[in-house]
């Protein structure tokens, strides 16, 4: 973030800080530009100058949040086997969902915000923004593994969709009753999926 002389944030950074705070308070929140502008203490015109569309604001906020929460430098650590690095990154995606009561609350929130009501354009945009960022992030990890030769060249878009679908299912499982250790079965499933991409026993 850029700090002006006198320690004051610029209007763009005020908007981003307000939007990130609102997202942190409620990850399913719909970042309405009016609410963000009000929280940031800037005019709608100022917000629109920096972020002409709601999608641009949402994408920037999600990119910054993922950059803070999910550290991509670990995907480059070739001292760790590729399969372990990729499973570790996928675990980071799952981490915010929590387990048990926390996972149930997160699932309930998603259901109430995106499935229960008739979907509005704003809700759809918010949901798609999260999906685009997840897709971008997983494709990037796969591209890194292709570039180092740990993963054969191929359609990383389809591969990323496969892994995201798997992670979404595991996130739902975290909210449901389980007979065995959910974290152990989750680990087994993640490694099975990653090995299917890398080739069984790949580094």
N, C-alpha and C positions, 0 to 999 in steps of 0.2 A: 504494500500500500504506500502511496505517496503522501508524505507529510509536508505541508507548506511551512514557510517561515512562521515562527510563532507556535508551532506544534499543532496546527489545525489541518484536518484531513480535507482533501479536495472533494468536490461534490460527487464525483464518480466513486471514490472510495467510501464516502458516506453511504451511498446507495448500496454498494456491495456489502458493507459491514452490516447494515440494517437487514438486508435480504438474507445474509448468512445467519444472522442471529435469529430471524424469524424461522428459517428452515431448521435450525438447531432446536428451537422450542417445539416445533411440530414438523417432522420430516414430510408429512403428507400435506402440509400447508400449500394452498394455492397462492403463489406470490403475485397478488394483484398489484399492478404498478401504483395504484392510488395508495394502497396500504403501505407499500414500501417507501414511497415518496414521503408520506406522512411520518413514518418511523424514522426516516433519515433526516427529516427536517429540511427537505429540498422541494423545489417546485416540480410540478409534473413536467413542465417544459425542460427543466434541467435534467430530469431523469430520462426523458425521451431523447434528449440530445446525445447522451451517452449510450442509451439502449433503446433504439427506435422501436423495437418490438418486445413483447413480453417473452417470447422464445429466446431472444438474445440475452436477456437478463437471466432467465432460468438456466440457460446453458453455461453462462459465465459463472454463476453461483455454484452450480454442480461441479464444474471443472475445478474450481478453487477448493471446494469441500473435499472432493476425491483426492486432490493433490495433497491436502493436509492429512487425510485419514489413511489413504493407501499410498505407501511410499514405493514408487516405481524403481528406485535404485536397487532394491533387493532382487528384482528380476534380472539384473545385470551381473549378479554375483556368481560367476562361473565356478567358484570353489564349492558351490552347493549344486547337487544334481538338478537337472532341468525339471524333472517330475516333482521334486520337492519344492522348487521355487514356484511352479505353477499352482500346485495345491495350496501353498502358503498364501499366494495372492487371492485365490478363490475363497480361502478361509477369511481373509480380510473383508471381502465383500459380504460374507455371512455374519461377521462379528457384530455389526450394529443391531441385527435382529434379536440378539440375545438368545436365551434358552428358557423353556418353561413359561412362567407367568409373563416375562418380558416379551417373549416371542408371541404369546397369545394376544397381548395388548397391541403389538405391532401389526399382527394379522387382522385383528378386529378393526384397527384404524384404517388399514388399506381397504377392507371390505366396506366400511361405512362411507369412505370418501370416494371410492372409485367403482364399486360394484352395486351397492344398494340403491343409490339415487340414479335417476336418469342422467346419463353423462352429458355434461355441458362442454362447450368448446374449450373453456378454461381448464376444466378437469382433464380433458383429453390431452391438452397441451402440456400440462404439468406431468402427467403420467408418461407421455412420450419423451419428454425431456430427460427423465430419469433413465428410461430405456436406452436412449441414444448415448448417454454418457457411459452406461454400463457396457454397451456394445463397443464403443470407442476404446474403453480401457482394456477390455479382454482382447480385442484385435491387436492392440499395441503389444501386449504381453506375448501373443502368439508370433507377431512379426519379429520381436527380439529373438525368440527361440529359433525361428526360421533362419535369421541372419547369422546365428552362430552354428547352425547345422544340427541343432538338437531336434528339430522338427522338419519334416519334409515340406517343400513348397506345396501350396495348395490353397484352397478357398478359405481364407481365415474368417471371412464374414459368416459362412455356414458353420465353421468350427466354433466361433464365438457364440452364435445363437444356440448351438447344442449345449455349451457349457453354462450359458446364462439360464437356459431352461432347466438344466440340472440344479443349479444353485437356487432358482426360484422354488423348485420342488423340495429341496432340502430345507429351505427357510420355512416352508409350510409344515414340514415334518417336525421341526423344532417346536411348533405350537401344539402338536397333537400328542396324546398319550403314547408311550413306547415301553415295550417290555425290556429291551436291552439298553445299554448305554447309547444314547443318541449320538454322542460325539464320536464313539468308536465306529458305529455303523456309517456315520457321515464321512469319517476318514476313509473307510474302506471304499465307499461309493466314489469319493473324489479321486482316489488313486486309480480305481478301475476306469473311470472316465478319462483321466489324463493319460493313462497307459494306452488306452485305445487310440489316442491321437498320436502319442510319441512312438508307439510300438512297445510291446511288453518288454520290460527290463531296460528301457532306454534310460540314459543319463540326462 
